[in-house]
Amino acid sequence: MELFEQIRREYEHGGGTIRGIAKKLGIHRRMVREAILSAVPAERKRPARESPKLEPAKAFIEAILVADRKAPRKQRHTAHRIWCRIRAELPEVEVAECTIRRFVRKRKMELRLVGQELFVPQSYCWGEEAQVDWYEAYADIGGEREQAYAFCMRSMASGGAFHCAFPHASQQAFLEAHERAFAHFGGVFKKLRYDNLKSAVKKILRGHQREETRASSPSDRIGISNRSSVPRPRATRRVA
């Protein structure tokens, strides 16, 4: 792009000839003519690369993928499974698994057997929000496996996390865990998002209508805003 601009500048304002510009810049006269006709370089035509190793297996793979369009999603062939079938049913075809993976991925996208993954970028201000989780765990203490209750607070901005565990799921342990986490992060977050804590949420209703226990609410003591994550509905499967 910059080279084309330089060529056009030399030709229009420098008073140079096509041959003189080509000699000055060390390029072919054909490129000088292209730059004079258009300020945008033409898209390079890439010749289709031959794949002698993959070519004998293309028809076999295509038949499998076409048949998978009518099969249930859980029963469709993966690229690894197709490669294993090629090795078993077409032993004369020697092709690498990575080559099969690239071709199967491309054909599945064209046949719409898989959807494109979309991602929504998230951004958080420093010290603005954290996520809190309180869950059951097991720990080996003194050679015996005992049940414990783990607390986790994760900063949404940095991804840094604080973990601690208690032998009992009491109000004192829950509030003490908050105090330790704030000391670890060096401050208090403005918002805390709770991941469906049984000790913090008394009843899960539809949407954001939640009934919170007064004994386990840290917002009244600390003066922060607390939220709860909405649980995703579980997928149901019909059996004919």
Residue, then its C-alpha position, 0 to 999 in steps of 0.5 A: m500500500e505504501l509502495f503504491e502511494q510512493i509510485r503514484r506520487e513519483y509519477e504525478h508530482g515527480g514527473g518520472t516515467i514508468r521506466g525511470i520509476a521502476k529503475k529508481l525503486g527497483i521494481h518491475r514496470r508491470m507493478v508501476r503500471e498497476a499502481i498508476l491504474s489503481a491506488v489499491p493493490a490487486e488481491r493476489k490470486r493464490p493457486a489451489r494447492e494439490s493434496p495428493k495424500l488427501e485426495p484418495a480419501k475425500a470421497f470416503i470422508e464426504a460420504i460419512l459427513v453427508a450421512d451424519r447430516k441425518a444422524p443425531r448430534k451425539q452420534r456424528h463422527t469426529a475427525h479422529r473417528i474418521w481418521c481411524r476408519i480411514r486407517a482401518e478401511l482404506p489402509e492404502v491411504e497414508v494421511a496424517e490425522c492433522t490433515i484429516r482434522r483440517f479438511v473435516r472442520k472445513r467441510k463441517m462448516e460448509l455443510r453446517l454440521v457445526g456452528q461458528e463459536l461467538f464470543v462476547p468480550q467482557s471488561y471490568c473496572w479494577g476493584e469494581e466487582a468480584q464473584v463469590d462461591w461457597y461449596e462443599a469439598y473433601a480434604d485429607i486431614g491426618g490420614e482421614r478424608e473429611q468434609a470441608y466447606a470452601f470459600c472462593m472470591r475471584s476478581m472479575a477484572s484480574g481473574g485473581a482468586f482467594h481460597c480458604a476452607f472451614p470445617h463447618a458452614s456457619q455464619q461466622a465462617f462465611l463472614e470470616a471468609h469475606e474478611r480474609a478475602f478483602a485483606h488478601f485483595g487489599g480492599v473491598f469490592k463495590k459489587l459481589r456476585y454470588d454463585n447461588l450460595k445455599s448459605a446466602v440465598k434462602k430461596i431461589l425464585r424465578g429471575h432476580q426475585r430472591e429471598e436472602t437470609r438476614a443472618s448471612s447477608p454481608s451487604d448490611r455490615i460492609g455496605i456493598s451491593n450484592r447480586s446472585s447469578v441466575p441458574r441456567p435451566r437444565a436441558t431436557r431430553r425427550v425419549a420416544 
